[in-house]
Amino acid sequence: MDAATVRYVVGDVRAAVDFYTRHLGFILETDGGLAPAAVVRGPLRLLLSGPTSSGWNRVQIVVDDLDREVKRLQAACVPFWTKIVSDTAGRHILLEDPSGNPVELFTPPGSRSRYGPSVE
């Protein structure tokens, strides 16, 4: 089953993991330490990013080929907030939906998407 991924910026990652797993039935998928943790409940994967991570709450869409997706969306005049960023987590970019909400396109390092195919 494909998972929908949402990223929340939280004040305390450990407290957020405890809240979602203890009170709302989420299961810990990855404990990122200082990096984002991931908890899962059914088809929802929730990334919990600490206050030192930059950014906003947003939907994250995992894609197989970030460069291809960016070119396709640029051709469609979709506005972007950032350029492609590469870091230890992978490669990602923020775009804007028609209401001004951020949407992240993300490709994990050195692997194909576990959470669904590229958007076509």
N, C-alpha and C positions, 0 to 999 in steps of 0.2 A: 504494500500500500504506500502511495506517495504521502509524504508529510508536508504540511504547510508550516513554514518557519516564520516566526515573528521574533523580533529582537526588542527587548526592553532594556533601557538604561536604568539601573537600580543603584540605590545608595550603598547597599551591602550585599554582595553576591551570596555569601553564606546564609544570611538571614532570608534572602529571597528563595534560595534553594530549599531551605528548611520549610518555609511557608508553603511553597507549591507542592512539595512532596508530602509534608505532614498533613496539610489541611485540604488540599484540592486533588489528591490522587495522582499527581505526576510521578514519574519514575526518573531517577537521575540517569542521564545518558552519558554525559562527560562532566567531570569536575575539573574545571580549567584552572583551579588555584587562583592566580591573579588575573588570568584571562577569562573570557566568558565561560560560564557553565551552561550546559544544555539539559533541560528536563523535557520529558515527553509524556503526553497523554493522548492516546488514540492517534489520530492523524495530525495532531498539533505538536510541533517541536518549538519550544520556547527557549531562546538564547537569553541569558541574564548577564548583561555587561555591567561592570563596575563603573563608579563615577569618574575614574581616570580615563576611561575609553571615550573617545570623541564620538559625538553623534547624537542621534535622535532615535526615539522609538520608531520602528519601521517593519514592514514586511520584507523578508529576504527570499529571493528566488534564486535557487541554485541552478546554474546553467553549465553545460559541458564546454562551451566555447565562448568565453566572455568577449573576445575581440569581435567575433562574428555578430554577436547580439548587439554590441555597441554600434557597430557599423549599420546594422539593420535599423536600429532605433534612431540613429542620427539621420539616416535617409528619410525617416518618417517625421523629422523635426521634433522629436521628443526632447524636452529640455533636461540637461544634466546638471547636478549640483557640484560634482567633482570630476576629476580625471580618474583613470584606472589607478588604483593603489595596489601594490604588491607588498605583502608582509608575511610573517610566519604563519598566519591563518590561511592565506591564500591570496586571491586577486579579487578585488571588488570595486564597485562604482555605485554612486547614488544618482538616481534620476528622479524626476518629479511627475506625479500624476496630475490630472487636470485640476484637482482641488488644492494643489500645493503640498501634498503629502510626499515624504521621501519613500522611495522603493529602492532596495539594494539588490543588485545583481552580483552573484558571488560564485566563484569557482574554487573548490578546495585545491590545495597543492598536490600536483602530480596524480590526480585521480579523476575518474569520471563521476558524475553526480550520483549520489545515493538517493536523492530526494526528488528525482524526476528528470525528464529530458529537457533539453533546451527548449525555450519558447519558440514557436514557429508561427 
